[in-house]
Amino acid sequence: MKIYLTKHTKERMALRKITKDMIKSSIFAPDEVGYGYFGRSIAFKKFRNGVVKIIYLKEKDKHIIISAIWHKKNKKL
């Protein structure tokens, strides 16, 4: 499966210091998965410095990443 990053995602990654490897790990080996608005999926993955939340759309042979966020530190997974 291919991963496509939107312009918004690239901006947020730079601002929040989230790497493409972190996004791949979150999508393909999430700790938890949820569902958002408009058919979007949400993947959560724990890392040393917190939990990353990835919002994405699944299509036939690709994942379109909409945003990458550091999830609130006080929330449990």
C-alpha positions as a Markdown table, in Angstrom:
| # | Residue | x | y | z |
|---|---|---|---|---|
| 1 | Met | 0.0 | 0.0 | 0.0 |
| 2 | Lys | 1.2 | 3.5 | -0.8 |
| 3 | Ile | 1.0 | 6.5 | 1.5 |
| 4 | Tyr | 0.1 | 9.9 | 0.1 |
| 5 | Leu | 0.7 | 13.0 | 2.2 |
| 6 | Thr | -1.5 | 16.1 | 1.7 |
| 7 | Lys | 0.1 | 19.5 | 1.8 |
| 8 | His | -1.7 | 20.1 | 5.1 |
| 9 | Thr | -0.1 | 16.9 | 6.5 |
| 10 | Lys | 3.4 | 17.9 | 5.4 |
| 11 | Glu | 3.0 | 21.3 | 7.1 |
| 12 | Arg | 1.7 | 19.6 | 10.3 |
| 13 | Met | 4.5 | 17.1 | 10.3 |
| 14 | Ala | 7.1 | 19.8 | 10.1 |
| 15 | Leu | 5.4 | 21.9 | 12.8 |
| 16 | Arg | 4.9 | 18.9 | 15.2 |
| 17 | Lys | 8.1 | 17.0 | 14.4 |
| 18 | Ile | 6.3 | 13.9 | 13.2 |
| 19 | Thr | 8.2 | 11.7 | 10.7 |
| 20 | Lys | 7.0 | 9.7 | 7.8 |
| 21 | Asp | 8.3 | 6.6 | 9.5 |
| 22 | Met | 6.1 | 7.4 | 12.5 |
| 23 | Ile | 3.1 | 7.8 | 10.2 |
| 24 | Lys | 3.9 | 4.4 | 8.5 |
| 25 | Ser | 4.2 | 2.7 | 11.8 |
| 26 | Ser | 0.9 | 4.2 | 13.1 |
| 27 | Ile | -1.0 | 3.2 | 9.9 |
| 28 | Phe | 0.4 | -0.4 | 9.5 |
| 29 | Ala | 0.8 | -1.3 | 13.2 |
| 30 | Pro | -1.5 | 0.9 | 15.3 |
| 31 | Asp | -2.0 | 0.5 | 19.0 |
| 32 | Glu | -5.7 | 1.5 | 18.5 |
| 33 | Val | -7.9 | 2.4 | 15.6 |
| 34 | Gly | -11.0 | 4.6 | 15.5 |
| 35 | Tyr | -13.3 | 6.2 | 12.9 |
| 36 | Gly | -13.9 | 9.8 | 12.3 |
| 37 | Tyr | -16.1 | 12.0 | 10.1 |
| 38 | Phe | -16.7 | 11.4 | 6.3 |
| 39 | Gly | -15.4 | 7.8 | 6.4 |
| 40 | Arg | -12.0 | 8.7 | 7.7 |
| 41 | Ser | -10.0 | 6.3 | 9.9 |
| 42 | Ile | -7.9 | 7.3 | 12.9 |
| 43 | Ala | -4.8 | 5.4 | 14.0 |
| 44 | Phe | -3.1 | 5.9 | 17.4 |
| 45 | Lys | 0.5 | 4.8 | 18.1 |
| 46 | Lys | 2.6 | 5.1 | 21.2 |
| 47 | Phe | 6.1 | 6.5 | 20.9 |
| 48 | Arg | 8.7 | 7.5 | 23.4 |
| 49 | Asn | 7.6 | 11.1 | 23.5 |
| 50 | Gly | 3.8 | 10.5 | 23.4 |
| 51 | Val | 1.0 | 9.2 | 21.3 |
| 52 | Val | 0.6 | 10.1 | 17.6 |
| 53 | Lys | -2.9 | 10.4 | 16.1 |
| 54 | Ile | -3.1 | 9.9 | 12.3 |
| 55 | Ile | -6.3 | 10.8 | 10.4 |
| 56 | Tyr | -6.5 | 9.2 | 7.0 |
| 57 | Leu | -8.7 | 7.8 | 4.2 |
| 58 | Lys | -8.3 | 4.3 | 2.9 |
| 59 | Glu | -8.7 | 3.8 | -0.8 |
| 60 | Lys | -8.2 | 0.7 | -3.0 |
| 61 | Asp | -4.4 | 0.7 | -3.0 |
| 62 | Lys | -3.4 | 3.7 | -1.0 |
| 63 | His | -3.8 | 5.6 | 2.3 |
| 64 | Ile | -4.3 | 9.4 | 2.0 |
| 65 | Ile | -3.0 | 11.0 | 5.2 |
| 66 | Ile | -5.1 | 14.0 | 6.1 |
| 67 | Ser | -3.4 | 15.1 | 9.4 |
| 68 | Ala | -0.8 | 14.1 | 12.0 |
| 69 | Ile | -1.2 | 15.2 | 15.6 |
| 70 | Trp | 0.3 | 14.5 | 19.0 |
| 71 | His | -2.6 | 13.1 | 21.0 |
| 72 | Lys | -3.2 | 14.6 | 24.5 |
| 73 | Lys | -0.7 | 13.1 | 26.9 |
| 74 | Asn | -3.1 | 12.6 | 29.7 |
| 75 | Lys | -5.4 | 10.3 | 27.7 |
| 76 | Lys | -4.9 | 6.6 | 27.9 |
| 77 | Leu | -4.9 | 4.2 | 25.0 |
